[in-house]
Amino acid sequence: MQKPLKTITAEVTQTGSVKTVNGKVYNSEEKQVSTKTRQLIIEDFKQFVFTGKDGKTLKYNLYMPKNYDPSKKISDGSIYA
């Protein structure tokens, strides 16, 4: 079973105006606080259960890159890119 990530808090304060290359101006604002947590790589794992002929089971996680294409073969042993 996957353990939840530790909750952290991030605070950002913009102290002056910011002008984009398109000329839009963002004025300074109050402090922004976030406690959102993402499990970026963990979210790409798929969970499976292997059952042997003897009925014993093995739970495992398989990493599946977002750009995985089962029709492509990797002959040099490199990480899928």
N, CA, C and O of each residue as an XYZ file, in Angstrom:
324
protein
N       0.847     -1.189      0.000
C       0.000      0.000      0.000
C       0.887      1.244      0.000
O       1.871      1.327      0.735
N       0.519      2.190     -0.827
C       1.312      3.409     -0.978
C       1.061      4.357      0.188
O      -0.087      4.626      0.544
N       2.134      4.858      0.776
C       2.015      5.821      1.866
C       1.761      7.207      1.283
O       2.332      7.556      0.250
N       0.908      8.003      1.934
C       0.706      9.370      1.438
C       1.955     10.216      1.665
O       2.703     10.006      2.619
N       2.160     11.169      0.773
C       3.291     12.071      0.924
C       3.055     13.019      2.092
O       1.915     13.332      2.437
N       4.134     13.463      2.685
C       4.065     14.434      3.772
C       3.491     15.741      3.230
O       3.891     16.202      2.161
N       2.558     16.333      3.964
C       1.967     17.603      3.553
C       2.956     18.728      3.838
O       3.470     18.859      4.949
N       3.208     19.530      2.820
C       4.089     20.682      2.986
C       3.316     21.944      2.608
O       2.294     21.877      1.925
N       3.807     23.072      3.053
C       3.185     24.351      2.734
C       4.195     25.216      2.001
O       5.343     25.350      2.424
N       3.750     25.799      0.899
C       4.601     26.716      0.140
C       3.946     28.095      0.163
O       2.739     28.226     -0.040
N       4.762     29.120      0.414
C       4.262     30.490      0.443
C       5.056     31.333     -0.547
O       6.283     31.256     -0.596
N       4.344     32.143     -1.338
C       4.988     33.017     -2.317
C       4.402     34.413     -2.162
O       3.186     34.580     -2.071
N       5.274     35.409     -2.133
C       4.823     36.792     -2.070
C       5.477     37.562     -3.216
O       6.702     37.617     -3.326
N       4.639     38.154     -4.066
C       5.138     38.982     -5.161
C       5.254     40.397     -4.621
O       4.257     40.986     -4.201
N       6.463     40.947     -4.629
C       6.689     42.248     -3.991
C       6.638     43.431     -4.948
O       6.667     44.581     -4.510
N       6.564     43.167     -6.233
C       6.510     44.260     -7.201
C       5.752     43.830     -8.438
O       5.354     42.671     -8.554
N       5.550     44.747     -9.357
C       4.837     44.444    -10.596
C       5.725     43.635    -11.539
O       6.948     43.777    -11.559
N       5.061     42.783    -12.319
C       5.762     41.981    -13.322
C       5.098     42.256    -14.664
O       3.875     42.197    -14.792
N       5.931     42.560    -15.668
C       5.415     42.832    -17.009
C       5.857     41.712    -17.935
O       7.045     41.399    -18.011
N       4.893     41.096    -18.650
C       5.216     39.996    -19.560
C       5.745     40.553    -20.878
O       5.663     41.754    -21.132
N       6.286     39.674    -21.708
C       6.794     40.103    -23.014
C       5.658     40.610    -23.899
O       5.903     41.344    -24.856
N       4.418     40.226    -23.592
C       3.265     40.707    -24.352
C       2.717     42.019    -23.807
O       1.739     42.548    -24.336
N       3.341     42.554    -22.749
C       2.937     43.833    -22.191
C       1.920     43.770    -21.063
O       1.557     44.807    -20.508
N       1.447     42.567    -20.710
C       0.492     42.451    -19.603
C       1.230     42.661    -18.289
O       2.329     42.142    -18.095
N       0.613     43.434    -17.380
C       1.234     43.740    -16.094
C       0.481     43.028    -14.976
O      -0.743     43.113    -14.879
N       1.232     42.326    -14.138
C       0.675     41.685    -12.949
C       1.195     42.469    -11.747
O       2.395     42.480    -11.473
N       0.282     43.121    -11.035
C       0.669     43.896     -9.859
C       0.903     42.973     -8.671
O       0.436     41.834     -8.652
N       1.634     43.478     -7.679
C       1.918     42.667     -6.499
C       0.615     42.303     -5.792
O      -0.363     43.050     -5.818
N       0.637     41.133     -5.163
C      -0.550     40.637     -4.482
C      -0.196     40.190     -3.076
O       0.967     40.188     -2.672
N      -1.224     39.815     -2.351
C      -1.036     39.260     -1.015
C      -0.313     37.920     -1.134
O      -0.240     37.335     -2.214
N       0.205     37.458     -0.037
C       0.895     36.176      0.012
C      -0.041     35.061     -0.461
O      -1.203     35.003     -0.060
N       0.474     34.188     -1.307
C      -0.263     33.022     -1.780
C       0.267     31.797     -1.044
O       1.479     31.608     -0.939
N      -0.630     30.976     -0.539
C      -0.246     29.788      0.222
C      -0.860     28.568     -0.442
O      -2.031     28.584     -0.822
N      -0.070     27.509     -0.584
C      -0.562     26.270     -1.167
C      -0.096     25.083     -0.339
O       1.039     25.047      0.138
N      -0.981     24.118     -0.177
C      -0.614     22.861      0.467
C      -0.876     21.691     -0.483
O      -0.900     20.536     -0.056
N      -1.073     21.988     -1.772
C      -1.323     20.925     -2.754
C      -0.059     20.097     -2.949
O       1.046     20.634     -3.035
N      -0.238     18.796     -3.018
C       0.887     17.891     -3.227
C       0.580     17.017     -4.426
O      -0.510     16.455     -4.530
N       1.536     16.901     -5.327
C       1.401     16.009     -6.480
C       2.464     14.941     -6.373
O       3.575     15.204     -5.913
N       2.133     13.754     -6.788
C       3.063     12.637     -6.794
C       3.403     12.356     -8.258
O       2.992     11.338     -8.815
N       4.151     13.260     -8.866
C       4.320     13.283    -10.313
C       4.729     11.950    -10.930
O       3.986     11.412    -11.751
N       5.858     11.414    -10.573
C       6.293     10.157    -11.174
C       5.436      9.009    -10.672
O       5.103      8.100    -11.432
N       5.081      9.047     -9.405
C       4.286      7.964     -8.824
C       2.969      7.812     -9.578
O       2.459      6.699     -9.710
N       2.414      8.914    -10.073
C       1.137      8.868    -10.779
C       1.225      8.082    -12.085
O       0.197      7.659    -12.613
N       2.431      7.878    -12.617
C       2.600      7.153    -13.879
C       2.778      5.646    -13.686
O       2.883      4.909    -14.667
N       2.814      5.180    -12.436
C       2.938      3.745    -12.179
C       1.561      3.094    -12.227
O       0.573      3.670    -11.772
N       1.507      1.893    -12.782
C       0.283      1.089    -12.790
C       0.487     -0.056    -11.810
O       1.583     -0.606    -11.706
N      -0.568     -0.411    -11.096
C      -0.471     -1.481    -10.117
C      -1.095     -2.756    -10.674
O      -2.181     -2.732    -11.254
N      -0.382     -3.877    -10.486
C      -0.822     -5.174    -10.970
C      -0.588     -6.224     -9.901
O       0.117     -5.991     -8.919
N      -1.196     -7.390    -10.110
C      -0.973     -8.548     -9.239
C      -0.663     -9.739    -10.137
O      -1.436    -10.069    -11.036
N       0.481    -10.382     -9.886
C       0.851    -11.606    -10.603
C       0.420    -12.781     -9.744
O       0.686    -12.814     -8.543
N      -0.247    -13.746    -10.366
C      -0.646    -14.952     -9.655
C       0.062    -16.145    -10.296
O      -0.112    -16.418    -11.483
N       0.865    -16.854     -9.494
C       1.595    -18.015     -9.981
C       0.695    -19.238    -10.076
O      -0.441    -19.227     -9.603
N       1.225    -20.304    -10.703
C       0.469    -21.547    -10.847
C       0.080    -22.133     -9.495
O      -0.922    -22.840     -9.382
N       0.875    -21.834     -8.472
C       0.591    -22.350     -7.128
C      -0.430    -21.490     -6.375
O      -0.757    -21.781     -5.225
N      -0.936    -20.426     -7.026
C      -1.930    -19.566     -6.402
C      -1.352    -18.426     -5.588
O      -2.092    -17.554     -5.133
N      -0.036    -18.419     -5.397
C       0.585    -17.318     -4.650
C       0.558    -16.061     -5.501
O       0.672    -16.113     -6.725
N       0.406    -14.931     -4.825
C       0.323    -13.661     -5.545
C       1.485    -12.751     -5.198
O       2.060    -12.821     -4.112
N       1.813    -11.896     -6.154
C       2.855    -10.895     -5.972
C       2.321     -9.578     -6.519
O       2.049     -9.453     -7.712
N       2.176     -8.598     -5.631
C       1.750     -7.266     -6.065
C       2.976     -6.523     -6.574
O       4.047     -6.598     -5.971
N       2.821     -5.801     -7.690
C       3.950     -5.022     -8.217
C       3.452     -3.764     -8.905
O       2.283     -3.652     -9.275
N       4.370     -2.823     -9.066
C       4.097     -1.557     -9.747
C       4.939     -1.505    -11.004
O       6.117     -1.864    -10.985
N       4.340     -1.059    -12.098
C       5.031     -0.963    -13.378
C       4.992      0.482    -13.844
O       3.920      1.077    -13.949
N       6.165      1.049    -14.124
C       6.241      2.435    -14.606
C       5.884      2.459    -16.084
O       6.487      1.748    -16.887
N       4.911      3.272    -16.436
C       4.481      3.419    -17.828
C       4.632      4.889    -18.228
O       3.809      5.717    -17.838
N       5.672      5.225    -19.000
C       5.838      6.621    -19.423
C       4.616      7.090    -20.209
O       3.977      6.297    -20.899
N       4.295      8.370    -20.105
C       3.132      8.917    -20.802
C       3.237      8.724    -22.312
O       2.220      8.562    -22.987
N       4.457      8.741    -22.846
C       4.629      8.603    -24.293
C       4.920      7.155    -24.707
O       5.443      6.921    -25.797
N       4.590      6.193    -23.859
C       4.839      4.786    -24.159
C       4.042      4.360    -25.376
O       2.845      4.631    -25.470
N       4.707      3.691    -26.310
C       4.067      3.171    -27.515
C       4.459      1.709    -27.637
O       5.605      1.413    -27.975
N       3.537      0.782    -27.371
C       3.881     -0.643    -27.399
C       4.306     -1.136    -28.783
O       4.893     -2.212    -28.895
N       4.019     -0.370    -29.834
C       4.423     -0.806    -31.173
C       5.891     -0.502    -31.454
O       6.452     -1.012    -32.423
N       6.530      0.336    -30.602
C       7.947      0.657    -30.788
C       8.809     -0.355    -30.054
O       8.498     -0.764    -28.935
N       9.892     -0.749    -30.698
C      10.838     -1.659    -30.060
C      12.070     -0.877    -29.663
O      12.505      0.018    -30.387
N      12.635     -1.214    -28.507
C      13.867     -0.590    -28.049
C      14.944     -1.653    -28.112
O      14.938     -2.598    -27.323
N      15.862     -1.502    -29.042
C      16.872     -2.550    -29.243
C      18.180     -2.271    -28.502
O      18.986     -3.181    -28.311
N      18.398     -1.023    -28.084
C      19.687     -0.699    -27.458
C      19.628     -0.731    -25.927
O      20.622     -0.415    -25.273
N      18.503     -1.101    -25.353
C      18.398     -1.192    -23.908
C      18.257      0.152    -23.222
O      18.311      0.212    -21.994
N      18.077      1.230    -23.968
C      17.979      2.553    -23.362
C      16.616      2.757    -22.749
O      15.673      2.013    -23.019
N      16.527      3.771    -21.923
C      15.241      4.139    -21.326
C      14.363      4.707    -22.429
O      14.832      5.455    -23.287
N      13.107      4.352    -22.401
C      12.165      4.828    -23.404
C      12.123      6.349    -23.420
O      11.892      6.969    -22.381
N      12.340      6.955    -24.570
C      12.356      8.423    -24.665
C      11.352      8.912    -25.665
O      11.227     10.118    -25.876
